Amino acid sequence: MPNIKPNLEVNSPIIRVVNKDGTQISPGLRGAYESNPSGFSIATGTTDYDVRSNQSNHYFTSTLRNVWYPEANAYYRTAYWGQIAFDQDITIKFKYISGGSEVTGAGIPLKAEQSPYTFPANALVTNILITNNSGSTVNISPLILQ
């Protein structure tokens, strides 16, 4: 597997995410993060690979606190910020809470050259779906923070 990593460092025990040049990029994070140093692979032709279900030991686990969504009358493990590193062209969709239920956002096509891709700040992501139609297996390495 190629060495693909998010372009940042996490300093513990207080979470402070910084660019490689040392500039802070994550003020206000709550202190929990999830990553899988070895990453994972998705075969070509895979549509809507469910990260929460298929990588349940690494992402959207009990490491992230449940966030109460009153409109959904439910708790969801939620990421406030993150990056995804990848080595092939992919399409990602974020799941989030809207109107009382978990909905799937529009697909975001990403070229390999755009890696790593940074979530919008305060995105409140509850899951990630990844489609790989690149013609090759894609290697993925997310970092998710709360």
Stockholm file with secondary structure:
# STOCKHOLM 1.0

chainA/1-146         MPNIKPNLEVNSPIIRVVNKDGTQISPGLRGAYESNPSGFSIATGTTDYDVRSNQSNHYFTSTLRNVWYPEANAYYRTAYWGQIAFDQDITIKFKYISGGSEVTGAGIPLKAEQSPYTFPANALVTNILITNNSGSTVNISPLILQ
#=GR chainA/1-146 SS CCCCCCSCEEETTTTEEECTTSCBCCTTCCSCEEECTTCEEECTTEEEEEHHHHTTTTSSSTTSCEEEETTTTEEEECBSEEEEEESSCEEEEEEEEETTEEEECCCEEECGGGCSEECCTTCCBCEEEEEECSSSCEEEEEEEEC
#=GC SS_cons         CCCCCCSCEEETTTTEEECTTSCBCCTTCCSCEEECTTCEEECTTEEEEEHHHHTTTTSSSTTSCEEEETTTTEEEECBSEEEEEESSCEEEEEEEEETTEEEECCCEEECGGGCSEECCTTCCBCEEEEEECSSSCEEEEEEEEC
//
